[in-house]
């Protein structure tokens, strides 16, 4: 039979006839679903064996599609007529007796792992489809792409539960939702796309090993001729929206829309005005969440048909529950109701209610009343732990009326439908308890009840100092960073205990400070691909009695570049009531430079627990700020290896003050910084000043508030004299919480002297602008390793009044865009600067003048230039192996962020596509392939000839300019 059919097709093609002309028009819509082998235990399954279900929607009359040919995307096919429809023939779908349902079940074992596109091409579509040319002569093409990868642990394609044929009415909103569901819990994304066809007859495509076949088993899909979306003005001129309270809201008399929600799949057409058939395809993308990020692993292309009628019938209105979130184990119950439209010519009729979802069964939907006036139904679902997922489950409810008359062409049933989202989360872990272990190292022992959901993968453990005062919301899973909790460990979901030794980043067990409270919460996480998490547990806290050693003073006693002194003081540790500090004690005092030292050097080790004071000498307190770290170390005797317990107090820095003349030359601006474990905010900073005369004493001149890390003050005393030097220091007064504990912690900064002089004059900056036209006219730009150079010049201005022109150097700043923070580019003594080796020429600059004493001016004016915008492609390239002009790429171009390039042959078939970005500076570089694969799997390249291209370019200018370039290029070898 396959040989005879193939011969007929070939003969018709040789006579210039289309074989489908001999068949009756019949196909309306359809899709293909895929599912990995589940017939055997996991260990025994063949990961390359896949089961398929294809659903075709056809007319109830005309050619009967009893058998079909499927192409598997691996170079093989089912051969002509190789797959039979399931017994029972085409059956009318509920509510639409003019449309037949045809189901085909088949399987295929693929030769290897990889991504495969399974396709079906049918001859042919129903006639009279308005949004394409000559639909009766166009083949019908659908496909499913599935990825087979052992790392995915199985993969099933999205399943679309709602029928793919729907009825619409003129001047009424049309809705369609495919009711998509993914059994693996993968995320789905919906996008409209044009309907597809295959240009060659099916018989010509069928190839080896089918008997007598001459094709390659590789259908090449393309858009049907002159496809437009149903709201297009070319087929529905003057179409406008009607009022509609759904999403998107209808705006009366605005242009008609035809859109699909990317998350729910809901199609809204507001509103049809022309009677007839319309077809449109949608791609349902399947995205797998993995530990390395999201990965697209498949897609289903479904072609749907919309039948629009002119009718006085008004569609019903359905009311569904609000989206909800439930804890696994709870029963979801939802009441659905619908009321039919009512007008003088359209009486209310009974309504049929439907529910489509991947969770039906086990969920159930039962209609309890048909109306009029009101149809009602109840949805029920007993959730389980296996239902926990990151994404909500979708249930599409549909209400369909039953107009009188029975003529589907003039008075079809109309529908309203809405999606309901149900999110299932894990229950919180129960009975979290934490107890202290005060012998030796201070540890926290956590216990909790076995987690009820055995399919959870891990339990995360979080800790913070003191209680958070946070309660999770009804649908809030995990523990947000805003609570102050930090994750400290992750254990298997089967675990019921954990010991927290406060492990450092280096892996050392630090233990906990006595006198502090630590609080914990835990939550469960569920495995990919569905993912999901539980609500956090109740908070459990533990307090370690006693008190750790704590730093309380880092006081600068002497300011000098070589003989500076800092007094460091701390408290003795204290054991809990009734206990003693075991082991041989000692203190280790270390010092580092700056507010956050990367390294510390040991200053001294103290072996007596009563040693709580040390003066650190021979320091450069004039130029440096120091931070001290104190460790209380105990060595416990052991029969084998002595155990060393280290308790590290929070480091504390010295106070450092900076003094510079104000820009108005009327005084000094003081700023001070510190990083300490106590708070200095309760008491003001005391500011002292003296003049530079020998023996002049310091006097208190003011107090000022201070913050957690420092503060500032402006000394604009009228008694200050220009040209004279003044010296300052500040003293902070701190305390530990709670109030009254270790209070009156007095710490002085170093002394800082400055001369009251006029500030440097502010520079006036200019930037040489790049000549974009000259660059665009070059034969080639940029050449290999060619970069931009920006040239800056400036002069000193005359502001502020009385400013000083005696300048020692200039600081040059740069930022790549018109907004954002400047970064220091470099320092120079010249009044010009070259900024070379730039991939982008755009950017902004500013300059500061620096006086011999280090005082800086205000920043200059900001000088900016934008990136150029030009892009020129050649008309020929010669990929013949001689390394001369071997690839198609721009002749010259300005900086770009992204280029999406597509090449097409003379029949409009895409032969090449790629996307390049600024991170991938090699643009396009098309070498003439790939055009496809030969029968032996070898990649082929395009033949010589003319090809048409579309390049969508996003430039790297400040406005992110986007331009589209269309043209042709000759491939010549």
N, C-alpha and C positions, 0 to 999 in steps of 0.2 A: 504493500500500500504506500509506504514512504517513497519508493522509487517512482511509482506512478504520479504521486502528487508533485514530486520534485520535477519530473519531466514536464508536466503541465505548466508549472510555474516558469520553467526555463523557456518553454515554447512561447508563452504569453509575453515574457520579457523580450524575447527575440523579435516578436512582432510589434514591439512598441506599445503593448497593452499593459495595464495594471491588473494583476491577478485578482485583487480584491473586488474588481468590478463584477466578477461572476458570483460574488457572495452577497448575502443580504447584510445591510447595515444593522449593527446590533450592540456593540460594546458601549456602555455608559461610563463605567468607573472601575477601580480596582486597586489592590495592593498585595504585596508579598510579605509574609512573616517568617522569621527564622528562629529556631531553637536548638541549642546544643543537645547532644545525646544525653538522655536521662534514663535510659532503659536498664542500665547496669549500675552496680555500686561505683562510687567515684574512682576507686583504684583501678577498676577494670574498663572504664569508658574509653572510647576512642575519641580524643579531643578534636579530630578532624571530621567526625561524622555529625551531620547537621540535618534536622528535620524541618520541613517547610510546609507552609499553608498559604495557598494563593486564593484570594477571593475576587471573583469577577462579578460585576453587576451589569446585566444585559437586558435588552428588551425581552418581552415574553414571546415575541414572534420573530421570525426570521431565522438566520443561520444559528444552529445550536452548537455551542462550543463544547463538544463531548470530550475531545482530547486536545492537549496543548503541547507546545514545544517550549522548554525552558533552557536558557543558556546560563551556565554556572560560573562564568568568569574565570575559569581555569583552562580555557581552550576546549571545553567539552560541552555537549548539550544532551538533552534527553532524546534526540532524534525526532523527526517529524511524527506528530501524533503519539509521542511516547508516554504521556501522562494522562490518565483518564480522570474524569470528574467523579466525585464520590456518588454512590448510587442515590437515586431519587430525582435526578435531573435538575433543571433550574426551577427553583421554588420562589414564589413571590415573597418579598420582604414585608414585614408587618406594616400596614398602613399605606402600602404602595403596590397594589396588585399589577401595575404596569411594568414593574421592574423585577427581574429574576435574579436570584442569588445562586452562584455557581462556585463550588468549593473543590479545590484540588490539593491532595495531600501527597507529598513525595519526600524523598531523602537523597542525600548525596554525601559521599566521602571524598574530601578534598585531598590532593596529593601532598600538601605541605601546609605549614603555618603561613599566615599572611592575610592580606585583605582582599576579599573577593566580592564582585558585584554580580548578583544573580538577577537576570532580566527575563522579561516576557514581552514579546511583540505580537499583538493580535491584529488580524485583518477582519474588520476594520471598525471605525467609530460610527456612532449614529450620525445620520445626516442632519443638516440644519443647525449645527452649533454656530452661534453667532459671532463668537470672539476668536475665530480662526477662519482661514480660507478653506472652502470645500472640504468640510470635515468628513464627508462620506468617502473621500479618496485618501484620507490620512490614516496611517496605522496608529495603533494604540500601544504605548510603551510605558512600562512601569519597572521599577527595580528595587532591590534591597542590597545594601552593602554591609558585610559582616566581617569582623576581624577575628581570626583564629590565632590566639597567642597563649601559650601555656601560662604565662604570667597573669593572664586575666582570670584564670580558674573558671572558664566557661563564659559563654556570651549568648544571650538571646536578644533578638531585635525587638524594638517597640511593637506592641500589639495595639491596633486601633479598633476599638470595640463598637463604635457607632457606625451605622451604614454610610456609604460614601455617595449616596444619592439623596437629595433633599429637594423639597418644594418651596417656592417663593411666590410672593404676590406683588404685583405692581404697586409702587408707592407705599410699601410697607417694609420695615426692617427685616432683613433675612439674617438668620444665625445658623452656624454649623460648627459643631465641635467634634473632632474625631475620637474623643475619649481615649487618649493615648495612655498606655500603661507599660512599664518595663519591669519584668519579673525579677531582674537582678538588682533593682533599685537605682539604676543609672538615671542621670538627669536627661530630660528631653527638651529640645529647643525646636520650635516650629517656625518655618519660613515659607512664604508663598514663592512659587516659581512657575514659569510657563509650562503648558502641556508639551509632551515630547512625542516624537515619531522616530521611525527608522526608515532611512531613504531607500534601502533595498528590500526586496521581497524576502519573506522569511525563508523560503525554500532555497534561495541563493546563499543565504548566510550559513545554513546548516552544513557542517563539514565532517571530517573524519572523527570517529570511526563509523559514522552512519553510512549505510550501504548506498553507494551511488552518489553521495553528496560531494559537492565541489567547493563549499564555502570554508570559512575559517572559524565558525562558531563565535564570532565576535561582532554582535550588533553595534553599530555606531549611532547613538542617539543624537538628535538635534531638535531644536524647537520647531513646533508645527508652524506652517507659513502664516505670517501676519498675525501672530497671537497678540492679543491685548487683554488686559484685565477687564472684568465685566463692567466696571464703572467708567471705562474709557469714553471720552467724548466722541471718538470716532465711530462708536457703535451705539452710544446712548447720549446723543447731543442734548444738552439742557438738563441732564440728570442732576437733581439736587437732593439734599438730605431732608428727612422729616424729623419731627421732634422725637427724641428717644432718651429715656432716663438711664439707659444702661451704660456700659463701658466699651467704646468711647461714647460720650454723650452726644446725641444728635443735635446739630445746630440748623434750624430750619432755613432752607434756601441757600445754605453753603454748598459747594460742589460735592457731588456724591463721593463716598469713600468705599473702598473694598480692602480691608485690612485683616491681619491675623495677629493675635497676641502671641508673642514668642514663648511665653511660659505656659499658658493654658491651652494654646492651639485654637482658641475661639475665633472663628471668622465672622466678621460683621460687614454686611453690605447694606449701606444706607444711602440710596434705596434704588431698587430696580425700577425702570420705566418702560422696558421693552420686553414683550412676550417672546419666549423661545427657550432654547437650550443654551447653556453656558458650561464650559469645562475649565478647570484650573487644577494645577498640581500643587502639592505641598511637599516639602522635604522635612522629615522628622529626624533631627540629628540626635544621636545617642552619645552622651558624654560620661565617661567613667572617672570617678574620683579615686585617685591613687595617692599613696604617700608622697609621690613626686609631683603631684599636681593633677589638673584635669586633662583628660586625653579623649579625643574623639575616636570612637571605636566602631561606629556604624551609622547608617541612615536608611530610612524607608522613604521612597518616593511614591506617594499616593496620588492618583488622579481622581477628582470628584466631579460629579455633574449636578448642576443646579437647574431646575425646571421652573421657569417663571410663567405665571398665568395672570390674566386680567380677570379678577374675580371680585365680587362684592363681599366675599367672606372676609372676616377680620380675624387675625391670628389671636390665639389665647395669650394670657399673661400668667407666668408661673412664679411662685414665691417659694424660695428655698431657705434653709437655715443659714445663719452667718458662719463663716469659716471658723473652725474650732481647733483646739489643741487638746489632746487627751493623753493620759498616762497609760502605757501598755497594761492591759488587764481590765481596763474599763470598757463598758459597753457604750457604743455610740448609737444614739437614737435621733433621727431627724424627721420632722414632719414637713411634707411637701404638699402644696395646694396650687390649684390653677383655676382661673375663671376665663371662660370663652369671651371673645370680642362680641359686642352687641351694637347693632345699628338697626335702622328701619328695614333694611334689606338683608340683614344678616342676623338671624335669631341665634340665640345660644344653643349649642349642641353638646352632647356628651363628649368628654375629653378622656383620651387614653394617656396614661402617665408611664414613662419609661425611665430606667436608670441604667447607665452604661459605665462600667468601671472594671479595672483589673482585679478588684477585691470582691467582685460578685461572681460566683460564690467565693468564700463562705458568707459574705454579707448578703443580706436579702432586702428586696424592695417589694412591698405588697400594696397594691392599689385597693383602697377601702371604699371609695365613692367615685362615681364618674360625673356627677352633676347632670344637668345644670341645677343649681347655679354654680356649685363648687366641687371640683374633683379633688380628692385627697389621697395621700399615700404615706406609708411609713417605711423608713430605711432603718435597718438594724445591723450593727456589726459589733461582735465581741472581739476586741483587739487582743493581741498576744505579744509576747516579747519579740517574736520573730518579725513583727510589723514595725518595730522601731526603725526610723529612717530620717535622714537629714532633710529630704524633700517631702512635701505634703503629698498625700494620695488624692487623686482627682476622681470625683464622681460627677458625671454629667446627667442632670435631670432634664427630661424632655416632656413637654405637654403637646399633644396633637389632637386637633378637633376632628369632628366627623360631619362635614357639611352635607346637607341633603342634596339629592339629585343624582349622586353617583357618577357624574361625568368628571373624570379626573383632569381632562384637558381644560375645562372651563371653570370648574369649581373644585380645585384640589384641596386636600386637607392641609392646614397650615400649622406651624409649630412655634413654640417659644422654648428656649433652653438656657440653662445657666449651669456653670461649673461650681462645685462645692469642694473646698480643700480641707482635708483632715490631716493634721500633723500628729504623728504618734511619737512620743518621747519616752525615755526610760524612767522608771520610778527611782526615787532617791535611795541611795544606800542607807541602811538603818543601823541604829544603835552604835554610832561612832563614840568611842571612849578613848581618853588619853590619860595616862598616869605617869608620874615622874619616877626616874631611877636616880637616886641621889648618892649612891656609893660610887666612888671613883669618878668617871666621866658622867656629867649630867645629860641623860638621854630621856627621850619621850617615847613611851610605848603605846602604840595605837592598836585598837581592836575594833572590829565591826562584824555584824551578822553576815552570813553567806549571802551574796547578791542573788536576788530572785531570778534574774534573767541570765540563764546559763549561756546564752548566745553572745553576751557581751565579750569584748576582746580584752580590755584592760581597765584598770581603775587608776585614776590620777589622784595624787595626794598633794594638797596645797597647804601652805602655812603662812601666817603673818604674825607680827608682834602686836599684841593686844587685840581686842575684839573688833570686828569690822562693822557691826551694826547693820548688816545687810541681810535681806530676805529675798530669795529668788522669786521672780515673777511667775505667773501661772504657766507660761510656756518658755521660761528662760532656762536653757540648759547650760551646763558647764559653769565656769567661774570667771566673770569678766575681770580684766586687769584693773578696772576702776575701783574694785573692792580693796585693793592693796594686797591681795593674796598672791603668792608666788608658788609655782609648781616646784616641788622638791623631789618627787619620785613618781614612777609609774610601775605598777605591779600587775601580774596576771589577774583577770577578773575572778579567778577562783580563790585568790588570797583573802585572808580575814585578819591579817595583822601586819604591822610594820614597826620597826624600831628606827627612830630618827635620832642620829648622832650629830646633826648639824654639820654635814660633810662640806668641806671647803671646795672651791673650784679645783684645787690640786688633789683632791681625794683624801684629805686629812680629816679625821673625826675631831671636830672642834668642841663638841658639847655645847651646852647652853649656859648663858649668864644667869647667875643667881640673882634673885630680886626682880626678874622679868616674867611676863605672862606671854605664852605662845598659844595661838589658836589654829585649829585645823578644820578643813572640810575636804570631802572626797566626792568624786562623781565617776560614773562609768561611761566608757566610750564603746561604740559598737563598730564592727569591722566594715571595711569597704567591700563591695561598692555602695551599699545602701547607706552606710555610715549612721550617723545619729549619736545622741548622747543622752544622759540622764539629767534630771534635776540634781543639784548639789545636796549633799547630806546636811543635817543640822550641824551647827558649829560645836566643836568640843575644844576646851581650853585647859591648859595646865600652867601652874605658877611654880617656879623654882624658888623656894624660900632661901633666905640669906641674901648676900649682896656680893657682886664681883668687884675686883679692883677696878677703879675708874680714874682716869686722868681728870684733874681739876684746874691746873694752871699750866700755861705755856706763856711765861711773862718775860718780855725782852728787858733785861736789866742794863745792857750796855750796847750802844750802836757803834759798830766799827767794821771796817773791811777785813780785819784780821784778828781782832781781839774782842769780838762781840760775845755777849753772855746771855743765856736764856735760862731762867729758873723753871724747872719742871716738877710738878707735885702731883701726887695721886693718893688714893685711899687704900686702906688695907681691905682685903676680901673678908667676908664674914660667912660662916657656915650657917646652915639652917638650925633652928632651935633644937637643942638636944643632940646635935651632931658635931663632929670635928672635921677639919680639913685634913684628909689622909695624905700621907706621902711627905717627901722632903720638898719644901717650898723654895722658890726663887722668883725674882723678877728679871725680865729681859727688856731693856729700854732700847728702842731703835729710832733712827732719825732718817728722814728723807727730805728732798728739796721740793718746794712748791706745795700747792694745795692738795694735789692728788698724786703723790709720788708713785712711780712705777716700781721702784725698788727702795728698800730701806737698808741702812747699815746699822749694825749693832753698836750702840754707844757704850753700854755697860751692863753687866749682870750683877744683881744684888742677891746675896744669899740669906739675908736676914729679913723676915717678914715685916719687921718694924721699919725697914728702910723705905721711906715714902717721899724723899726729896732729893733732887740732884740739880746742880748748876752745870750746864753744858757750856764750855768755854772755847775760845779760839775760833769763833764763828764769823762768817761774813754777814752779819745782820744788816749791814748798810745796803746790800744789793739783793739779798736772798730772803725768801720766806721759808720757814721750816715746819714740817709736820712730824709729830712723834707718835710712836706706837708702843704700847705696853702689853707684855705678855706675862701672865701669872702661870708659872710652870710648876707642876708637881710630879715627882718621880716616885712611883709606887713600887715597893719591893715585890719581887716575884721569883719563884723558884727557877724559872727559866730566863725569860727576857724581861727586864724592867719595863713597866708601862709608864709612858710619859704623857701627862695630860696638860694641854696648853689651853688656857682661857685668854683670849685676846680682847682687850678693851677697845672701844671705838676710838680711832685715832683723833688727835686734836692738833690744830695748827697754831702758829703764832699769828698775831694781828699785824697786818701790813698796811701802812698808810701811804698814799700818793698825793703829792702837792704840786699843782701847776698854776701859773697865773691865769686868771679869767680872760676871755677874749676882749673884754672891755677895759682891761688893764686896771680895773678898780679894786682888785683883791685877788684872793687865791681860791681855787676849787680843790677841796679835799675829798678823797674817796678812800675807804678802807675795806678790807676783805678778811675773811677767816672761814674755817671749816671746823666746827667743834661739836662734841656730843651734847653739850649743855645748850641752853638758850640764853642769848644776850638781849632778847627783845623786851624783857620786863622792865629793864632800867635803861635810861639814856646813856649814850656814850659821852664821856667828858673830854673836851678838847683843850689842849694846852699849847701855848705859843710863847716864843721869846725872840728878841732880835739877835743879830749875830755878834753883837759886841761881846768881847771876852768877859766871862763871869756873869752875864745877864741871866737872871733866873727865869724859869718857866712859870707862867701864870695861867690859871684857868680863864678861858675867854668865852666858853659857851658849852652847852650840852645839845645833843641832837639824837633823834630816834634812830634806831638801827634795825635791820632785818635779820633774817635767818643766816645770811651769808655776808652781810656787810651793809654799808650805808654811805652817805655823802653829806657835805656841808660846804657852804660858801662863806668865806671870811671876807667881808667887804667893809671892814672897819675904816672909818674916815681918817684915822690916825696913821694908817699905813702910808709909807713914803716910797714913791717910785725910785727904782734903782737900788733899794736896800734889800738885804737878804733877811729872811725870817725862817725860823725853825719851828716844827710842830711835832707832836705825838698825840695819840688818842688812847684812852683807857676804857675798856669794856667792863661791865659788871654782869656776871651770869649766874645761873642756878640750874640745877637738875630738877626735873619733875619727880614727884609732886612738889608743890610750892613749900618752901621751907627746908627742903633737903638739899644739903651742900649749896647753900646760897652765898652771896657776896664773893663770887669767884672773880677777882680783879686781875686783869691782864692788860699789860701795856704793849703798844706797838713800838717799832723802832722810831728813831728820830728822822725826820725828813726836812731838809732845808731847800729853799728856792728863792730866787731873786725876783722881785716884782718888776718885770720888764714888759715892754710892749710885745704882743704876739707877732709872729711873722705875717706878712701880707698874704692874702689869699690869691693863689694862682688863677689865671684865666686860661682855660684849655681850649685847644682846637684839634680836630681830627681830620686828616686827609681822607676824603671820601673816595672809595673804590669806584673806578669807571666801569660800570657793569656792561655798557654798550660795547666798549673795546674788548672786554673779555668774551662777550657773546659772538663777536666777529672773528675771533681767532680760529684758525683751521682745526685746532684741537686744544681743549682745556677742560679739566686740568690734566697735564701730562703726568706720567708716573713720578711719584714723590714731589709733585709740585704743590705748594701750599701758599696760602695768603699771608701777607704781612701788613699790619696796620701801623701807621705813622702818626705820632702825637707830637705836638708842640705846645708850649705855654709861655706865658709871661707873668710877672708879678703885677697884681692889681693895686688898688689904693684903698682897700677895705680890709679890716675896720679902720676907722679914722685913727691916725697916729701909729699905724702898724710899722713893723720893723722890716726893712728890705735886706737885712743881713741874714742870709739863708745858707745853711750848711749842706742841705740835701733835700731831695724830694721823694715822696712815697707815691707810687703809681698803683691805682686800684682798677680792677676789671670785673665785669659780670657779663655773661653771654647773652642776656636778654634785657628787655626794657624794664623789667622789675626784678626784685630779689636782692640778696645781700651782695655787697662788693667783697672781693678777696684781694689781698695784697699781691700785686704782680711782681714788684721789685722796687729797689731804691737806686737813685742816680743823683749825681751832682750836676748833670746837664739839664738844659731846659727843653730837651727833646727825648723821645723814647721810641724804639722800634719793638713791636710785638710780633715776632715771626712764627713761622711753622704752624699756621692756623688752618684747620680744615674748614672752618666757617669764618667768613670775614665780618659778620655782624657782631655787634656787642657794644657795651657802654663802658666809658672810662671816667675816672676822676683822679685828681692829684692833690696832695697835701704838701705844704712847705714845712721844713723842720729847721728851727733855729739852732745855733751852735750849742746851746744849753739843753737841747732836746725838746723844747716846747714846739708843739705842732700848731699849724694854722687850721682854720676851718677848711673843709674840702672845697675844691673848686666847683665850677659848674660841671654838670654831667654832659659829656659829649658822646653821642650815639650814632651808629649807622646800621642800617638793616642789611641783611643778606641779599645778594642779587637773586633775580628770578629769570632764568633762561634755561632752555632744554632743547637741543637740536639732534634729531635722529637722521642717519644716512638713508639712502635709497637702495643700497646694494651691500652685500657682504659675500665673501667667497670661502666657504669652509671646505677647501680642497686639500688641506694638509700642508700647504706651503708656508704657513705661519704669517701670511700676508692678509690682513683684514679677515681673520678667521671667524670672528663672532660679531653678532649684531649688538651694538652698544651705542650710547650717545656720542656724537662727535664732540660736543662740549655741553657742559651743564654747570649750573650753580649748585650750592649745597641743597640736598634733598633729605627728607625724613623717610619717605617711602615711595616706591614705584611699583605699581601693579601692572604687569605687561601681559597681553594676550595676543597671539597670532592666529589667523584664520586662513584657510585655503579659499579658493574661488567659490566653493559651494557653501561657505559659511561655517565649516566644521573647524572647531578649535584644535590646533595642532601643537600649541605650546602655551604654557602659562607659568609665571613665577612672580614672587614678591620679594623685593630687596629693600633694605632699610639703611639708615645712616650707620647702623652697627655693622652692616655688610656693604662696604663701599664699592664692591664690584657690581655695577649696575647692569641688569638684564643678562648680557653675555650669552645670548642664544646662539648655539652652534649648529642649528638646523635640525635638532631633534628634541625630544622624541615624538614621533608621529604615531607610534603604536608598537605592537609586537608582531613578529612573524609567527608562523605556525610552530616553529621550533623554540619559541620564547626569546629569540634574539631581538634586541631593540632596533627599530628601523628609524631612519631619518627622512625628513621630507625631501621630495624630489625638487629639482630645479624649477624655478618659476616665480610667479608673482604671488606674494602673500600680503594680507591686509592686517594691520595691527591697531590695537587700542592700548594706549599707555595712560594710566591715571597716576598723576604725579602730585605728591604733597611736598611742597618746598619747605625749607628750614628757615624761612623768614619769620619775622615777629608775628605776622597775621596767619601763619600756617596756610598760605595760599595753595589752593588745589586747582590744577588745570588738567584737561583731557586732551591728548594728542592722538589724532587719527591720521593714518596714511598707509602707504604701501612700501614694500621692500622686495627687491629681487634677490633670490638665492641663486648663485651661479658658482658651479664647481669647475 
